[in-house]
């Protein structure tokens, strides 16, 4: 019959062809499985900067890649929490009151990792303003009407006998926008963190002082997650927390300062001198990154007091589990 080969050589070639096809299928299947093992995390943030330092380190040093995490950082401004609740972001980085408020109103979100454990802010003012008391009747730019910056500014003003009602507040979520308004003379003062902190010093604006001494023990920023996503991707989120802890330990080693600065310059597009100052201020001096990402009960008590200060909750305070799921950071141990 035409088309049939009974020659031994022909049969060997046919068997070899089948082996090649089979091997190709196995390789394709393996490749698809490997691709699926790489989990994408769509993560929102207010803006690029020092708060994302641990994530930049984990990315640059290859830890995320080795752990099959594809972290996609997305600038979300002040809308990160709402996008996490809607499911368009998996996780987001924001001030802790933003996630607490959403969770307490029934949104499917929880804080899963606490990173900055204190205030990184100072208050800067126009050159003719010399003291905190001079802020009476002045226009001050903070992050929002129920923002973490309000929690920090209240005791700062109180140290000079002022109440929030003694000043006028305007709002801009990003510190860069607040600095721009102050530099342009549109506001009298603004609450700023690095790198705008150093830009304000360079501009000769009045440094009225850090807010941290007036709000000790009150955390700044957190990572929060969509609850459905966190359940479906528990192992990935635990790995994310482990790489955070690893990166913080790496950052606190002074031998890594220059490399850390280089990473911040590359990833956040900040000036080398500002990045070096940010390391000295945030990491070496204030040690603002929490080593574990956990929220101990004593810290939650401070957080709850802060939420009460801005009218989010009233005593008796809700349990910690209402806003924070510590199982991911605790699973790292």
N, C-alpha and C positions, 0 to 999 in steps of 0.2 A: 504494500500500500504506500501511496505517496505521502511523504511527511513523517514517516516513522523511521528512526535510526536505531539499528540493532548493533552498531559498532561499539565495542567496549569503550573506546575513547570518547565517543559521543555520550555514552551513559555517564562516564565520569564527569564530563563537563556539565551535564544536566544536574547531577548530584551536587557539584560545586556551586552551581547557580542557585539551587535551593538553599544551600547553607548560607550563601551571601545574603539572600533575601531575608532569611530567618534572622540572621544577625542584625541586619538593617532595621527590622521591625523591633527587635529587642532594644537596640540603641535608641530608636525613636521613642519607644515607650519609656525608657529610662530617662531620656531628656525631658519628656513631658512631665514625668513624676517629679524630677528635680525642679522644674520650673514652678510646679504647683507648690513645692515645699517653701519657696520664697514668698513670704507673707508681706503684702503691702500694707503699710499703716499710713493713712492720710491724716496728717496731724496739723491742726491749726495753731497759729500763734499771733500775737498782736503785731509784732515786727521782729525782724532779725536782730540779735544782740546778745549780750552776755548771759541772759537767762537760759539760752539754748546751748551754752558751752558744753555741758556733758553730752548732749546729742551730737554736736559737731565732733567732739573727741571720739565718740564711739563709731561715728561714720568714717572719719579720717584714718583711724587706726585699724579699720577693717573688722571691728567687732560685730557690728550689725550684719555685715555681709557674711561673716563666718557663722552667725546665728540665724541666717536665712530671714533677716528683716530688711525690707525695702522701705525705709522711712521717707515719706514725701512731705516736707515741710511747706505749708501753705500760709501765706499772710492773710489773716482773717480780720485784723483790726479788733474792734469790740464785738464782733459777731460770732466768735468762735464757739461759745457755749450754746447759742441757739442752733448753730449748724451741727454740733454734736448731738443735740437733742433730736434734730430732724433726721439724723443719720447720714448727712452729706459729708461729715467729718467723723472719723473713728474716735479720735482723741483731740484734745486742745489744751493749750497752755494759757492760763489767765489768773487773775487775782482770785483768791479763795472765796470771797463773797459772791462772785458771779456764779460759780458752780453751786455753792450752798443755797443761794436764792432759788435757782432753777430746780434743784433736787427737792427743796421743801415745798415747791409749788407743783410737784408731781411729775416733773420732766424726767425722762429715762436717762439720767446722768448720775454719776458719782465721782467724787474725787478719788483717784487711785494712787497718787503719788504727790507728796509735798516736797518741793525742792528748795526754794528760798525761805529760810526759817526766820528771817527778820527783814526789817525795812532797809532797802538800798537807797532811800531817797534823802535829799537835802532840799531845803527851800531857798531859792535865789530870788532876788528882788532888784528893782532898778537901783542905780547907784546912789540916789538921794535917800533911799530907805536904809536905815542903819541897824534897827533893832526889830525884834518880833513885835513889840508893842506898836511900832510905826505902821504895822499892817492894818490897823484899825481904819475901816472905811475904804480900804483898797480892794482892787480887783485881782483875784488870785485864780490861776488856772490849775485845776486838778483833773484826775482821770475821769470822774463821773459822779453823778448825784448819789449813788450808793456803792461807790467804788472803794477798793482797798486804800486808795490815797486819802479818802475822807476819814477813814479810821485812823490813819497816821497824822493827818493835819489837825484833828481835833485836840489831842493832848499837846501837840506842839504849840498851838495857839493858846491853850489854857495855861501853859507855863508863863505866859505874859499877862494873864488875867483876861484873855479874850475868848469870846464864844464865836461859833460859826456865824451867828447872826450879826456879829460885829464887822464882818467882811462880806464882800460880794464874790461869789464863785462862778466861774465859767468852766466848761468841760471840754477836754480833748483826751482821747484814750491813749494815744501814742505820745511818749515824752518828747519826741522830735518836734511834734506839732506844738506842744506847750512851750518848748524853748524858742521856736520860731516866733511865736506870739510875743514872748517876753523880749526877745532881741529886737523885734520890730516896734516895741513900745505899746503894743495893743493891750497888754495886761501889766499890772504892777509887780506881780510875783508869780512864781510857778514852782511846782514840786517836780524835781528832776532826779533822774538816776543816770549812771554811766551809759553811753558816752556823753550825753548832753550835760551831765554834771561837770565834766572837764571843759566842755565848750563854754559853759557859763563862767567858769573861773577864768579861762583865757580871755573872755570878753570883758572882764573887769566888773561883772555884776556882783552885787553884794551877796555873800554867802551867809545866810542867817543861821545855818547849822544843820546837822543831820537830824533826821526824825527818829532814828532807832533808839536813842536813849529815852525818848518819851513814850515808846511803845514796845518795850522789851517783851519778848516771848510771843509776839503776834506774827505769824508767818505772812509771807508776801504772796508768792505764786504757787500754783499747783498744776498738775496734769489731771484732767478729768476725762472720763470715757463714757461712751454710749453703753448703757448696761447690757443691751442685747448683744452688741458687738463684743464686749468684754467677756461675756459668758461663752460665746462661740470661739473666741481666740484667747482663751485663758493662758495657754502655754506661751503664746507670743507676748502677752502683756507681762507675764512673769519674767521672761527673758529681757524685755525692754527695761523693767525695773532693775534686773541684775546688771545690765550694761550701764544703767545710770549710776548705780552704786560703785561699780568698777571705775567709771570715768571720774566720779567725784574724788575717789581715793587717789587717782592718777593726778588730778588737778592740784590736790593739796601737797604733792611732792614738789618742793622748790626746784628740784633738778629739771622739772618739766616746764618751768615758766616760759622760756623762750619758744618752745614748741607750741605751748598752749596759746601764746600770743599770736604766733604765726597762723594757727588754726582759726582763731577769731578774726584776724585780718582777712583771711581767705574766704571764710564762710559768711561773715556778717558785713564784709566790705567796710570795715572801720579802719581808721588811721592807726598805724603801728604804735605811735606814742599814746593814743587814747586807750588802745587795747592793753598796753603794758601798765598804764595807770589803773585800768579796770581790774587787772589781775591783782595788783598791789592792794587796792581798796576792797574789792568784793571777796577775794579769796584769801590773800595773806592777812589782811587786817580784820575784816568783819567775819570771815569764814561763814558766808551766808548759805552755802549749799549744805543742806542736811545730808548726813552720811548714809541714812537708810531710806529716806522717803516716807517714813512712817509718821503717824500723828499720835503721840502718847496722850493719855487722858488729860494730863496737866496742860498740854498745848491746846487740846480741844477746848478746854475751859476758857483759855484766852481767846480762842477763835470765836467762841459763843458770845463772850463779853463784847468783842468787837462787832459782831453781827447785831447785838442788842443796841450798841451805840449808834448804829446807823438805821435802826428801826426795822431790821429784817425779822427779828424774833423777839419774843418776850419770855421772861421766866414763867414757869419752869422751862428750861431749855430742852430741845429735842435731843434724843440720844445721838451719839457720834455716828452710829451706823446709818442715820438718816441722810448724811451727806458724804460719808467717807467709807470706802470699802478697802480695808487694809490687807485683805487676803493676798493680794498680788505681791506687795513688798515683803510681807511676812513669809511668803512661800520661798523667797530667795534664801532665807536663813535655813 
